[in-house]
Amino acid sequence: MREYVGGGYAFDLEDNEPSIRCVAAPVRDASRRIVAGISIASTVPYMPLEKMAELIPVIKQVAARLSAQLGAKA
């Protein structure tokens, strides 16, 4: 979990639903509070760990753009 906090993303490795994995990132407002989250989810055959790692920069970039629209500064 500390890696997720420091990295600005999180993985769900079938913790919530069997056979479903996701990569997620927080969306912040102008006060830097987390007000939402965004994720990319798929079934295990389409979401191996390698694919999840590739999606980290994508999900973080989208979350940063959404956060900026809400007034958050980088």
C-alpha positions as CSV (number, residue, x, y, z in Angstrom):
1,M,0.0,0.0,0.0
2,R,2.9,2.4,0.7
3,E,4.1,1.9,-2.8
4,Y,0.6,2.8,-4.1
5,V,0.5,6.0,-2.0
6,G,3.9,7.0,-3.1
7,G,3.3,6.1,-6.7
8,G,-0.1,7.8,-7.0
9,Y,-1.9,4.6,-8.3
10,A,-3.4,1.4,-7.0
11,F,-3.9,-2.1,-8.3
12,D,-6.9,-4.3,-7.6
13,L,-5.7,-7.9,-8.0
14,E,-9.0,-9.6,-7.8
15,D,-9.5,-8.3,-4.3
16,N,-13.0,-7.0,-4.9
17,E,-14.3,-9.4,-7.6
18,P,-12.9,-12.7,-8.8
19,S,-11.3,-12.6,-12.3
20,I,-11.3,-8.8,-12.4
21,R,-8.2,-6.6,-12.1
22,C,-7.8,-2.9,-12.3
23,V,-5.4,0.0,-12.3
24,A,-6.7,3.1,-10.5
25,A,-5.6,6.7,-9.6
26,P,-7.0,9.4,-7.4
27,V,-8.6,12.6,-8.8
28,R,-8.0,15.6,-6.6
29,D,-9.6,19.0,-6.2
30,A,-8.0,22.4,-5.7
31,S,-7.4,21.7,-2.1
32,R,-5.6,18.5,-3.1
33,R,-8.2,16.3,-1.4
34,I,-9.2,13.1,-3.2
35,V,-12.7,13.7,-4.6
36,A,-12.9,10.8,-7.1
37,G,-11.0,8.0,-8.7
38,I,-10.6,6.7,-12.2
39,S,-9.7,3.1,-13.1
40,I,-9.2,0.8,-16.0
41,A,-10.6,-2.7,-15.4
42,S,-10.6,-6.0,-17.3
43,T,-10.7,-9.7,-16.8
44,V,-7.5,-11.5,-15.8
45,P,-6.7,-12.9,-19.3
46,Y,-6.7,-9.4,-20.7
47,M,-5.0,-7.8,-17.7
48,P,-1.8,-9.6,-16.8
49,L,0.6,-7.8,-14.4
50,E,2.7,-6.6,-17.4
51,K,-0.3,-4.8,-18.9
52,M,-1.1,-3.3,-15.5
53,A,2.4,-1.9,-15.2
54,E,2.1,-0.4,-18.7
55,L,-1.2,1.3,-17.7
56,I,0.2,3.1,-14.7
57,P,1.4,6.2,-16.6
58,V,-1.8,6.3,-18.7
59,I,-4.1,6.3,-15.7
60,K,-1.9,8.7,-13.8
61,Q,-1.9,11.2,-16.7
62,V,-5.7,11.1,-17.1
63,A,-6.2,11.5,-13.4
64,A,-3.8,14.5,-13.4
65,R,-5.7,16.1,-16.3
66,L,-9.0,15.6,-14.5
67,S,-7.5,17.0,-11.3
68,A,-6.2,20.0,-13.1
69,Q,-9.7,20.7,-14.4
70,L,-10.8,20.7,-10.8
71,G,-8.1,23.3,-9.9
72,A,-5.4,20.9,-8.5
73,K,-1.9,22.1,-9.2
74,A,0.8,19.5,-10.0
